[in-house]
Amino acid sequence: MTQASSNRTASTPLLEVRDLKKHFPITKGLFSAIHGYVRAVDGVSFTIGRGEVLGLVGESGCGKTTVGRMIMRLYRPTAGQILVDLAEAGAEPTDIARLDHAHLMPFRRQMQMIFQDPYSSLNPRKTILEIVGEPLRIHRLASGRALQARVEELLELVGLRAEYIMRYPHAFSGGQRQRIGVARALALNPQFIIADEPVSALDVSVQAQVLNLMRSLQRRFGLTYLFISHDLSVVKHISDRIAVMYVGNLVETAKTQDLFLRPLHPYTEALLSSVPKPDPRIQRQRKIPPGEVADPSHPPAGCRFHPRCGYAEPRCSQEEPALRQFPGGRTVACHYAEQLRLAGALEVVL
């Protein structure tokens, strides 16, 4: 590798998303005429550096899972760019948003996904050998005894016994099934993994085990994660940076510690106020936004959070705030971010 290409690799993000949008059509009538669109994702931009864990958080329905599925190209974006810079994919970052299936194959080897539900994401009719070995067969990387040996290695890597290889998913607990999902994601030695709510369906004690496993694997193999969750306490445990979504838009991104100590967006403050404290003697003043989450098919004018925001001014209902840069590498979409003094997760009422 030349010095110039080495410098580019060090400075260029592994993933850059630019103004990404996904609008689902609303159809009615016998001929399925389009009567509108659900703006599930409506102009999202962020970057993820090599070896970084970016947590993507927000309430259910905010569009975070749709973002992950577009990056994996399970959904085709309505607009925007998905620039990836993978060692085996070429010398320059490539926009995969418009690539067809054949041209996506080299990128799919380097980008894998861990799904939310370990019960429905594993085929009940296939053995663990078939499930974990399927990526290797599709990409023609192993077969026969070599494939079995690789699957056994992967099972041991995620804390399962190699002799489980011929069992079916129903024989495992939820935590074990999610470990199988992690093993399948690692089969092709990817650089980038999207984890979509990987522990939300698990018991709290099992959640910690899976999170520690993912963190250990990330450090061992230099993996890059996009970790999607609605639980800020889970995201805090694993993420280097956090991006907060609300109704299809990013409202704030920051380093994890900075976000928890001093949020700059009122919605982030509301999310942090709901994080439970392990000490029952500590009481927190929760700031629950009034009203309901905005309808993504008819989002409000101006700031989409303004109908529920206790700090809203007339400008907020008229002018949509841009995602602005702030010191420390954080970005915020709020007209009054400089003036507000918001409570962080560590500020408590005794």
N, C-alpha and C positions, 0 to 999 in steps of 0.2 A: 504494500500500500504506500502511495506517495505521501509526502508531508502535507500537501494540500488536501488530499482526500481524507487523511487522518484528522486534520483540523476540522473539516466539514462534519465528519462523523461525530466528533466530540461536541460540536456546537449545535448541530441540527437536531431538533426534537425527533424522537422515534415516531410520534404521531402528532399531526396538527389538523385540527378541525376548523374549517372556515365557513361561517355563516350557514351552517347546516340546517336544512328544513325538511320536514316530512308532513305533508297535508293529505289526510285521508278523505276521499270524497264521501259525501252524504247523498245517497241515492233514494229516490222514492218512485212509486208508481210501477205500472206494468213494464215499461221500457227502461226502468232504472235511470231516469233522468237525474242529473246532478243538481242538487238544490243548495249546496254549500260544501264547506270543508271543515274537518276537525284539524286544527293547527296543533298537532301533537308536539312537534318541535318547530320552533319558528325563529331561527337565526342564532344558533349556538356556535360559539367559537372558543377553543381552548387548545392547549398543547400538553403533551406528556413527554418528559425527558426519559432517556434511557435509565433503566433501573429504578424508576420512580413509581410510587403508588399514589394514584389520584383517586380520591373518594368522590363519588357523584351522589349527592343526597337531595331529598325533597319528598314531599307527600306523595301518596299513591295517585297516579294519573298525571304527574307533572311532566312526563315525557322522558324520564331518565332511561328506562328500559328500551324505548324506541331509539334513543341515541346509540346505545350499545349494539342494537341489532342492525342499525345502519352502518356502523363502523365495520361490523362483521359481514356486511352486505347480505344479511338475511332480508332486509328491506332495502329497496332502491330509493335513494334520497330524491326528494322533489327538487331540491336545489342545494348548492353548496359544494365544498370540496373536502375530501378526506385524504390528506397527504401522509403517506407512510414512507419511512426511510429504513428499510431492512437490508441487512448485509447481503443477502442472497437475491435481492429483488432488483438490483441495478445500482448505478452510480449516483443517481439523483432521486430525491423524493418523488413518489409517483402518486397521482390522484386516482384512487381506486373507485371513486363514486360512480363512474360511468363504464367501468370495465365489464366485459362479458364473462361468462363462466370459465371459458378456456384460459383467458388471461388472468383470472383471479387465482388459479390453482397455485402458482408459486407463492402467493401471499397467504393463502389459507394454511400452508404448512407452518408459517411463522406467526399466525394469529389464531388463537383458539378461545373457546368460551366454556365457562362453568355455569350451568343453568341453576335456576332458583330451586326447583322442586326435585329432590333426588328420587322421588317415587315415580314421577312421570317422565323424567329425562332418560331413564334406562329402559331399554326394550325388555319386557318381562319374558319374552320367548327366546332370548339369547343368553348364553353363558357369559361369565365375566371375560373369558378368553375371547369370545367373539366381539363383545362390546368394546373392550379396551384395545383389542387388536384391529378393529375396523379401520381407524385412520391409517394404520400401517399398510393394510391391504389396498385401500383406495389409492394411496400414493405410491404403491408398489415398492415399499421400502423393506419389507420382510415377508416371509412365508414359512410354513412348515415349522420345523423345530426352532429356527431363529426367531420367528414371531412369538412362539410360546415362551421362549427364554426372555424376550423383551417384556412381555406382559408380566411374567413372574417378577422381573426386576422392578417394574413400575409399581406392582402391588406392595412389594416390600418397601419401596421408597415412600409410599403414603401410609405405612404402618399396618398393612394387612399381610396375612400369611400367603405364601405362594401356593399352598395346597387348596386355596379357595377358588382356584382358576376355573374349575368346571362347575361351580355352583351358579344358581340363577339369582337375580336381584331380590326375590321375595325372601331369601334366606338371610338377609342382612338387615341391620338396624338402619335408621335414618342417617346417623353419622357415618356408618360404614359405607352406605350408598353414596354419600357425598364424597367420601375418599375415593371411591371408584370413579366418580365424575372427575375428580382432580387428576387421577391417574390417566384417564382417557385424554384430558387436555394436555398432559405432558408427553404423550406418546411420540409426537413428532419433533420434540425438542424446540418448542416455539420460543420466540423472543417476547411476545406480547400476549397477555391473557385478559379477557374481559370476564369478571366474576359478577354475575347478575343476582343480587340478593342470595349469596351462596349459603348463608347460615340462618336465614329468616324462618325456615321450616324446622329448625332443630331446637332441642332443649338448650338452656343457657349453658350448662356444663359442657355439652357437646360443642356448642358454638365456640367456646374458648379453645378447645382442642383443634378444631378445623382452622380457626384463625391462626393459631400458633404454627400449625403445619404449613399453611400458605405463606406465612412470613418466613419460616425456615427455608422453604423451597425458593422463595424470592431471593433470599440472600445467597443461597448455595449456587443457583444457576443464573443470577443476575437478571431475573425476570422483571418485566414491566407490567403493572396491573392497572386496569381501570376497574375500581371496586364500587359497584352500584349498590346502594342501600338506602332505606328510609330511617335507619337507626344511627344517630350521631355517635352514640357511645361505642358502637361496633366500629364505625369508620375511624374514630379517634385512635383506636387500638392499632390499626394497620396502615393508615394513610400518612403520606408525607405532606400532601396538600389536599384541600377539600374544595369542591365546586358545588354551589347550592343552586338548585333549579326551582323555578316556580312557573307553572302554566306555560311550558314550552320555551322559557328563556332562562339564561343564567343571570342570577342577581348578585352573586359574589363568589370570588375565588381567593384563597389565601392559604398560607402555610397553616398546618393544623393547629399549632400552638397559638398563632396570632388570631385565628378565627375564634378559638375558645376563650381567649383572654379578652379580646375586644372586637366584637362584630361591628361591621359598618353599615349593614342593611337591616331594617326593622324585621324582615322575615327571618333572617338568620338569628336575630335575638329571640324571636318567638320559638324557633326550633330548639335553641340552646336552653331556654327556660323549661322545656319539657324533658330534658335529660335527667333521669333519676339519679339520686345520690345514694351511695351505699350505706351511709350513716343515717338512721331514722331520726336522730336528734337534730339534724340539720333540716330546716324548713326553707323552701324556696318560694319566691313569689312568681308564680307562673304567669306569663303574658300570652294568653290565648287570643289569637285574632278573632274578632267577631265575624259572623257571616260564614258563607261557604266558599270553597275554592272556585275561582272563576271558570266559566264554561269555555273550554278551548275552541269550540266552534263559534262562539261569540265573545271574544275577550274584550274587556273594557278598554276604553280609550286611555291614552296616557300610560302611566305605570300600572301594570296589571295587578299589583298588590294594593293600590291606593284605596279600594273600597273597604279593605280590612285593616288598614294601617292607622295606628293611633297618632302618627306624626304627619299625616298627609296635609298638604296645603293645596290651594286652588290650582297651582301649576301642575301638580301631580296628576290631575284628572284630564289635563289638556296636552301635555307634552311627554312623550315616552323618553325615559332616561337612557342615555347611552352607557355602555359598559366602559367605565373610565379607569385608567391606570392610577394606582396610588403607590406610595413608597413601600418597599419590601416585596415588590412583585405581585401585590394583590390588585384585584379589579373589583369594582362595585358599580351597580346600576341603580343609583339613587341621587336625586337632585341635591339632597341635603346631607350627604354622608359626612362632610367636613364639620357641620354644625352639631349633629346628633351625638349624644353621649349615651351609648347603649350598654346594657349589662351583659357581661360575659358569663360563661358557665360556672366560673369559679367565684363569682360574686353572689353571696348568699345572704339571706335574712336570718339572723340567729334568734 
